Amino acid sequence: MPARVGELELTYQSLDLPIAGRAVHDLTVYSAEPGTTAEERLKPLASWAATPAPAPERTPHHR
């Protein structure tokens, strides 16, 4: 069962990123204000993103 961090109050900034041609992509960045409860609650979520997934087990090939 995933951990629950509770309600988060976040600020955001949205940026338009021009790409070659006429396509435009939108990048939205969310963050918590330093020193807030939301900042503390985000730490477990950030650790999930920083933890690499385990490598798949290798099985020997039999001929």
C-alpha positions as CSV (number, residue, x, y, z in Angstrom):
1,M,0.0,0.0,0.0
2,P,1.5,3.4,-1.0
3,A,2.3,5.8,1.8
4,R,-0.1,8.7,2.2
5,V,1.3,12.1,2.8
6,G,-1.9,14.1,3.3
7,E,-3.0,17.3,1.8
8,L,-0.3,19.5,0.1
9,E,-0.4,23.2,-0.5
10,L,1.9,23.9,-3.5
11,T,2.8,26.8,-5.6
12,Y,3.4,26.4,-9.3
13,Q,4.9,28.1,-12.4
14,S,3.9,27.2,-15.9
15,L,6.3,27.8,-18.8
16,D,5.9,27.5,-22.6
17,L,8.8,25.6,-24.2
18,P,9.0,26.2,-27.9
19,I,10.1,23.2,-29.9
20,A,11.4,23.1,-33.5
21,G,8.6,23.8,-35.9
22,R,5.5,25.3,-34.4
23,A,4.8,22.9,-31.6
24,V,4.9,24.3,-28.1
25,H,5.0,22.2,-24.9
26,D,3.9,23.4,-21.5
27,L,6.1,22.6,-18.5
28,T,4.5,23.1,-15.1
29,V,6.7,23.0,-12.0
30,Y,5.1,22.5,-8.5
31,S,6.9,23.3,-5.3
32,A,6.3,23.7,-1.6
33,E,7.3,26.8,0.3
34,P,10.4,26.2,2.5
35,G,9.7,25.4,6.1
36,T,6.1,24.4,5.6
37,T,4.3,21.2,6.4
38,A,3.9,20.6,2.7
39,E,7.7,20.7,2.3
40,E,8.0,17.9,4.9
41,R,5.3,15.9,3.4
42,L,7.0,16.0,0.0
43,K,10.2,14.4,1.2
44,P,8.9,10.8,1.1
45,L,7.6,11.3,-2.4
46,A,11.0,12.8,-3.5
47,S,12.8,9.8,-2.1
48,W,10.7,7.5,-4.2
49,A,11.8,9.4,-7.3
50,A,15.5,9.2,-6.2
51,T,15.5,5.5,-5.5
52,P,16.5,3.5,-8.6
53,A,14.3,0.6,-9.6
54,P,16.0,-2.8,-8.9
55,A,17.6,-4.4,-11.9
56,P,15.8,-7.4,-13.3
57,E,17.3,-10.8,-12.2
58,R,19.5,-12.4,-14.9
59,T,18.9,-16.0,-15.5
60,P,21.5,-18.2,-17.1
61,H,20.8,-19.3,-20.7
62,H,20.9,-23.1,-21.1
63,R,21.6,-24.6,-24.5
